[in-house]
Amino acid sequence: MSKIKILVDARIISGESQGSVTYLKGLYNSLYNNSGSVYDLFFAGYDFVEMKEAFPFLEESNFILLKTTSKIRLLTWEFPKIINEYKIEFAHFQYITPLIKNCKFIVTTHDVLFNDFGEYFPKSYGLKRNFLFKSSLLRSDIRLTVSNYSQFRIAGHYGIDKNSLHITPNAVREEFFEEFDKETVEKEVEAKFGAKNYLLYVSRIEPRKNHKVIIDAYRNLKLNKKDIHLVFIGNDTLDSIEEMKAINRMKAEFPNHFHWYSDLSDEDVLSFYRGAKMFIYPSKAEGFGIPPIEAAAAGINTLCSTATAMQDFTFFGDNYFSPEAPGGLAIKILENLNQPKRKSELSYIRAKIRAKYSWETSSNLLNRLIKQQVKVLRPANIPYAFL
């Protein structure tokens, strides 16, 4: 049987680093590594060099350069044209599929947080998205999401059978599990960035990410007096005025102890994870929440919010905290500074993450779902050439 042709809408690879970028990279690199002989994978985007970096197996002949950046033209004209021209059998999109359906659609709806946390999104944000997200789900043959929380909320908001939404969770890259010399990494980070003995938060700057609760805890505990630094890594993608005011005040108040970085390389971010004294994730709303499991996979003592999708991360035990509880985070930070987690406890959490959050598990599920559809698409008694 000839290879199954899949088109991946990979425009986001050229955008900012975020969960959906990590998802596409992890899912399709794993699918290729484990089932590459079955598939002919095509990736549509704007920059072959960036795409090749994301998907090292990609040949130029399987890169499709998109001619327009207009979302309307992409979804009404260019993607349907590409599907016809390349005889695509499955096309995978994030959130929104083309309006014209001329192959099997796969859609990943990562979250619908704007419905449950409207205070963090513009009022008009959900109107168009709800229509497009629901209609895309209804058009799709394979429906994916990334967590139990997202599965439950998507099904509830759109009246879709929960069991028709398959969970392909985000996972952790293998290098996070590699052993390293802590003291060496700490010295390298201090030499390059000036940060030492630091608490770390990796996340975009926006209101729901709740940076303020860490800032308040740092001030209230007077951690600068203990020569403890605070590091934020992440871009200000929404022009978050209040959050940036708070960050700029920290920079002015603690110029030698507070650090904010954006647009770092993956290698530098990994070094920051490894060198951290403690990682803190206080987000109030997530469709998944990758950073806390990345930090814990690297063996770093991690404090994690109990909100939304992070409810799945039960392995954090007493390092869970409610982001809404006044003073709750400060108490957890103080407890862990006074009595850090033992190496055996951190190793237990690493093992749990490795067992549960694997790109191989997610890609194997996608592989099975596609093969189920292929049985319909390519009936055994009809030669493929006539389909």
PAZA-297275 format. One record per residue (C-alpha): y, z, x; residue in one letter. Coordinates in steps of 0.25 Angstrom, whole numbers, always signed. Each point is the difference from the previous one (the first is absolute). Layout:
BEGIN
[r [Y; Z; X]; a]
...
REM end
This chain:
BEGIN
[r [+0; +0; +0]; m]
[r [+14; -3; +5]; s]
[r [+10; +11; +4]; k]
[r [+8; +7; -11]; i]
[r [+14; -4; +1]; k]
[r [+10; +11; -1]; i]
[r [+15; +0; +0]; l]
[r [+8; +12; +4]; v]
[r [+14; +2; -4]; d]
[r [+4; +6; +13]; a]
[r [+16; -1; -1]; r]
[r [+1; +15; +2]; i]
[r [-5; -1; +14]; i]
[r [+14; -5; +4]; s]
[r [+7; +12; -7]; g]
[r [+1; +15; +3]; e]
[r [-12; +9; +4]; s]
[r [-5; +6; -13]; q]
[r [-13; +4; -7]; g]
[r [-3; -14; -6]; s]
[r [+1; -7; +14]; v]
[r [-10; +10; +6]; t]
[r [-9; -3; -12]; y]
[r [+0; -15; +2]; l]
[r [-2; +1; +15]; k]
[r [-11; +11; -1]; g]
[r [-7; -7; -12]; l]
[r [-1; -14; +5]; y]
[r [-3; +3; +15]; n]
[r [-12; +8; -5]; s]
[r [-4; -11; -10]; l]
[r [+0; -10; +11]; y]
[r [-7; +9; +10]; n]
[r [-11; +3; -9]; n]
[r [-1; -12; -9]; s]
[r [+8; -11; +7]; g]
[r [-11; -10; +0]; s]
[r [+0; +0; -15]; v]
[r [+15; -3; -2]; y]
[r [+11; -10; +4]; d]
[r [+12; +9; +0]; l]
[r [+14; -6; -2]; f]
[r [+13; +8; +2]; f]
[r [+13; -4; -6]; a]
[r [+13; +4; +6]; g]
[r [+12; -3; +9]; y]
[r [-3; +3; +14]; d]
[r [-13; -4; +7]; f]
[r [+2; +9; +12]; v]
[r [+2; +12; -9]; e]
[r [-12; -4; -8]; m]
[r [-9; -2; +12]; k]
[r [+4; +14; +5]; e]
[r [-4; +6; -13]; a]
[r [-13; -8; -1]; f]
[r [-5; -4; +14]; p]
[r [-11; -9; -5]; f]
[r [+10; -9; -7]; l]
[r [+0; -15; +4]; e]
[r [+13; -8; -2]; e]
[r [-8; -9; -9]; s]
[r [-2; +12; -10]; n]
[r [+15; +4; +0]; f]
[r [+8; -6; -11]; i]
[r [+15; +0; +2]; l]
[r [+7; +3; -13]; l]
[r [+12; -10; -2]; k]
[r [+8; +9; -9]; t]
[r [+4; +15; -1]; t]
[r [+3; -1; -15]; s]
[r [-10; +9; -7]; k]
[r [+2; -8; -13]; i]
[r [-3; -13; +8]; r]
[r [-12; +6; +7]; l]
[r [-6; +5; -13]; l]
[r [+2; -12; -8]; t]
[r [-1; -11; +9]; w]
[r [-4; +2; +15]; e]
[r [-12; +9; -1]; f]
[r [-7; -8; -11]; p]
[r [+3; -12; +8]; k]
[r [-6; +6; +13]; i]
[r [-12; +5; -9]; i]
[r [-3; -15; -4]; n]
[r [+3; -6; +13]; e]
[r [-10; +9; +8]; y]
[r [-10; +1; -11]; k]
[r [+1; +15; +0]; i]
[r [-10; +8; -8]; e]
[r [+6; +14; +1]; f]
[r [+15; +4; +2]; a]
[r [+4; +14; +3]; h]
[r [+14; +5; -3]; f]
[r [+7; +14; +0]; q]
[r [+5; +4; -13]; y]
[r [+4; -13; -6]; i]
[r [-8; -13; -2]; t]
[r [+4; -14; -2]; p]
[r [+3; -4; -15]; l]
[r [-9; -12; +1]; i]
[r [-14; +4; +2]; k]
[r [-9; -11; +7]; n]
[r [-10; +9; +8]; c]
[r [-6; +14; -1]; k]
[r [+11; +10; +2]; f]
[r [-1; +13; +8]; i]
[r [+12; +10; -2]; v]
[r [+2; +13; +7]; t]
[r [+9; +9; -8]; t]
[r [+3; +12; +10]; h]
[r [+8; +8; -10]; d]
[r [+9; +1; -12]; v]
[r [+8; +12; +4]; l]
[r [+13; -5; -6]; f]
[r [-6; +3; -14]; n]
[r [-3; +15; +4]; d]
[r [+12; +3; +9]; f]
[r [+11; -8; -6]; g]
[r [+10; +9; +7]; e]
[r [-3; -6; +14]; y]
[r [+2; -15; -5]; f]
[r [+11; -8; -6]; p]
[r [+0; +0; -15]; k]
[r [-3; -15; +0]; s]
[r [-11; +1; +10]; y]
[r [-12; +1; -9]; g]
[r [+4; -9; -12]; l]
[r [-4; -13; +7]; k]
[r [-11; +6; +9]; r]
[r [-7; +6; -12]; n]
[r [-1; -14; -7]; f]
[r [-4; -7; +13]; l]
[r [-10; +10; +5]; f]
[r [-7; +1; -13]; k]
[r [-1; -15; -3]; s]
[r [-5; -2; +15]; s]
[r [-11; +10; -2]; l]
[r [-4; -7; -13]; l]
[r [+0; -13; +7]; r]
[r [-8; +5; +12]; s]
[r [-16; +0; +1]; d]
[r [+0; +11; +11]; i]
[r [+10; +12; -2]; r]
[r [+1; +9; +11]; l]
[r [+8; +13; +3]; t]
[r [+0; +10; +11]; v]
[r [-2; +14; -6]; s]
[r [-6; +8; -11]; n]
[r [+15; +4; -4]; y]
[r [+4; -15; -1]; s]
[r [-12; -4; -7]; q]
[r [+2; +10; -11]; f]
[r [+15; -2; -1]; r]
[r [-1; -16; +0]; i]
[r [-11; +1; -11]; a]
[r [+9; +9; -8]; g]
[r [+13; -7; +0]; h]
[r [-6; -14; -2]; y]
[r [-12; +3; -10]; g]
[r [-10; -6; +10]; i]
[r [-14; +5; +1]; d]
[r [+0; +10; +12]; k]
[r [-14; -5; +5]; n]
[r [+6; -14; +1]; s]
[r [+9; +5; +11]; l]
[r [-8; +1; +13]; h]
[r [+5; +10; +11]; i]
[r [+1; -6; +14]; t]
[r [+7; +12; +7]; p]
[r [+9; -1; +12]; n]
[r [-7; +4; +13]; a]
[r [+3; +4; +14]; v]
[r [-1; -9; +12]; r]
[r [-10; +3; +10]; e]
[r [+10; +4; +12]; e]
[r [+4; +12; -8]; f]
[r [-14; +6; +2]; f]
[r [+0; -3; +15]; e]
[r [+0; +12; +9]; e]
[r [+13; +2; +9]; f]
[r [+6; +10; +9]; d]
[r [+10; +8; -8]; k]
[r [+8; +5; +12]; e]
[r [+2; -14; +6]; t]
[r [+5; -6; -14]; v]
[r [+10; +11; -1]; e]
[r [+6; -2; +13]; k]
[r [+0; -15; -3]; e]
[r [+7; +2; -13]; v]
[r [+10; +9; +6]; e]
[r [+3; -9; +12]; a]
[r [+2; -12; -9]; k]
[r [+7; +6; -12]; f]
[r [+5; +14; +3]; g]
[r [-9; +7; -11]; a]
[r [-9; +12; +3]; k]
[r [-7; +11; -7]; n]
[r [+3; -7; -13]; y]
[r [-3; -1; -14]; l]
[r [-2; -14; -5]; l]
[r [+2; -8; -13]; y]
[r [-3; -15; -1]; v]
[r [+5; -6; -13]; s]
[r [+11; -10; -5]; r]
[r [+13; +7; -3]; i]
[r [+1; +1; -15]; e]
[r [+2; +11; -11]; p]
[r [-14; +2; -4]; r]
[r [-5; +2; +14]; k]
[r [+7; +13; +0]; n]
[r [+5; +1; +14]; h]
[r [+10; +11; -4]; k]
[r [-11; +10; -2]; v]
[r [-3; -1; +15]; i]
[r [+14; +1; +4]; i]
[r [+2; +13; -9]; d]
[r [-12; +6; +6]; a]
[r [+4; -3; +14]; y]
[r [+14; +6; -2]; r]
[r [-5; +12; -7]; n]
[r [-11; +3; +10]; l]
[r [+11; -2; +12]; k]
[r [-11; -8; +7]; l]
[r [+10; -6; +10]; n]
[r [+1; +15; +5]; k]
[r [-15; -1; +3]; k]
[r [+3; -14; +8]; d]
[r [-8; -7; -11]; i]
[r [+5; -14; -3]; h]
[r [-1; -8; -13]; l]
[r [-3; -15; +0]; v]
[r [+1; -10; -11]; f]
[r [-5; -14; +1]; i]
[r [+3; -10; -10]; g]
[r [+10; -11; -5]; n]
[r [+11; +3; -11]; d]
[r [-5; -12; -8]; t]
[r [+8; +4; -13]; l]
[r [+13; +4; +6]; d]
[r [-3; +14; -4]; s]
[r [+14; +6; +0]; i]
[r [-3; +15; -2]; e]
[r [-12; +0; +10]; e]
[r [+8; -7; +11]; m]
[r [+11; +10; -2]; k]
[r [-10; +11; +2]; a]
[r [-6; -7; +12]; i]
[r [+14; -2; +7]; n]
[r [+3; +14; -2]; r]
[r [-13; +4; +7]; m]
[r [+4; -9; +11]; k]
[r [+13; +6; +2]; a]
[r [-5; +15; -2]; e]
[r [-12; -1; +9]; f]
[r [+3; -12; +10]; p]
[r [-10; +5; +10]; n]
[r [-11; +4; -10]; h]
[r [+0; -11; -12]; f]
[r [-4; -14; +2]; h]
[r [-1; -12; -10]; w]
[r [-6; -13; +4]; y]
[r [-2; -13; -7]; s]
[r [-7; -13; +3]; d]
[r [-10; +6; +10]; l]
[r [-12; -7; +5]; s]
[r [-14; +4; -5]; d]
[r [-3; +5; +14]; e]
[r [+13; +9; +0]; d]
[r [-3; +5; -13]; v]
[r [-15; +3; +4]; l]
[r [+6; +8; +12]; s]
[r [+9; +8; -9]; f]
[r [-12; +4; -9]; y]
[r [-8; +4; +12]; r]
[r [+11; +8; +6]; g]
[r [+4; +8; -12]; a]
[r [-1; +15; -1]; k]
[r [-1; -2; -15]; m]
[r [+0; -11; -10]; f]
[r [+7; +2; -14]; i]
[r [-1; -9; -12]; y]
[r [+8; +6; -12]; p]
[r [+1; -13; -9]; s]
[r [+2; +2; -15]; k]
[r [-6; -13; -4]; a]
[r [-10; -10; +7]; e]
[r [-10; -10; -5]; g]
[r [-8; +4; +12]; f]
[r [+7; +6; +12]; g]
[r [-6; -5; +14]; i]
[r [+8; +9; +10]; p]
[r [-7; +13; -2]; p]
[r [-14; -5; +2]; i]
[r [+5; -8; +12]; e]
[r [+5; +13; +6]; a]
[r [-12; +8; -3]; a]
[r [-9; -11; +5]; a]
[r [+7; +1; +13]; a]
[r [-3; +15; +0]; g]
[r [+14; +5; -4]; i]
[r [+2; +12; -8]; n]
[r [+5; -5; -13]; t]
[r [+7; +6; -12]; l]
[r [-1; -9; -12]; c]
[r [+6; -1; -14]; s]
[r [-9; +2; -12]; t]
[r [+8; -10; -9]; a]
[r [-5; -13; -6]; t]
[r [-10; -8; +8]; a]
[r [-1; +11; +11]; m]
[r [-9; +8; -10]; q]
[r [-11; -7; +6]; d]
[r [+2; +6; +14]; f]
[r [-7; +13; -3]; t]
[r [-5; +2; +14]; f]
[r [+14; +5; +4]; f]
[r [-4; +13; -7]; g]
[r [+10; +11; +2]; d]
[r [+10; -10; +7]; n]
[r [+3; -6; -14]; y]
[r [+13; +4; -6]; f]
[r [+8; -4; -12]; s]
[r [+13; -8; +3]; p]
[r [+6; +7; -12]; e]
[r [-2; +14; +4]; a]
[r [+12; +7; +6]; p]
[r [-2; +5; +14]; g]
[r [-15; -5; -1]; g]
[r [+1; -9; +12]; l]
[r [+8; +10; +9]; a]
[r [-12; +10; -2]; i]
[r [-10; -10; +3]; k]
[r [+7; -4; +13]; i]
[r [+2; +14; +4]; l]
[r [-15; +3; -2]; e]
[r [-4; -11; +8]; n]
[r [+9; +3; +11]; l]
[r [-5; +14; +1]; n]
[r [-14; -4; -2]; q]
[r [-3; -15; +3]; p]
[r [-13; -6; -5]; k]
[r [-12; +1; +9]; r]
[r [-5; -12; +6]; k]
[r [-13; +1; -8]; s]
[r [+8; +0; -13]; e]
[r [+8; -13; +4]; l]
[r [-13; -7; +4]; s]
[r [-6; +3; -13]; y]
[r [+12; -7; -7]; i]
[r [-1; -11; +9]; r]
[r [-15; -2; -3]; a]
[r [+3; +0; -15]; k]
[r [+11; -10; +1]; i]
[r [-9; -9; +9]; r]
[r [-11; +0; -11]; a]
[r [+9; -2; -12]; k]
[r [+11; -9; +5]; y]
[r [-6; -12; +7]; s]
[r [+5; -15; -1]; w]
[r [-15; -4; +1]; e]
[r [-3; +7; -13]; t]
[r [+12; -6; -7]; s]
[r [-3; -14; +5]; s]
[r [-14; +1; -4]; n]
[r [+4; +3; -14]; l]
[r [+9; -12; +0]; l]
[r [-11; -8; +5]; n]
[r [-10; +4; -11]; r]
[r [+11; -2; -11]; l]
[r [+2; -14; +5]; i]
[r [-15; -4; +1]; k]
[r [-1; +5; -14]; q]
[r [+11; -10; -4]; q]
[r [-6; -11; +8]; v]
[r [-13; +0; -8]; k]
[r [+9; -4; -12]; v]
[r [+8; -10; +8]; l]
[r [-12; -6; +7]; r]
[r [-12; -1; -9]; p]
[r [-13; -1; +7]; a]
[r [-4; -13; -7]; n]
[r [+13; -8; +2]; i]
[r [+3; -6; +13]; p]
[r [+13; +6; +6]; y]
[r [+6; -14; +2]; a]
[r [+1; -1; -15]; f]
[r [+7; +13; -3]; l]
REM end
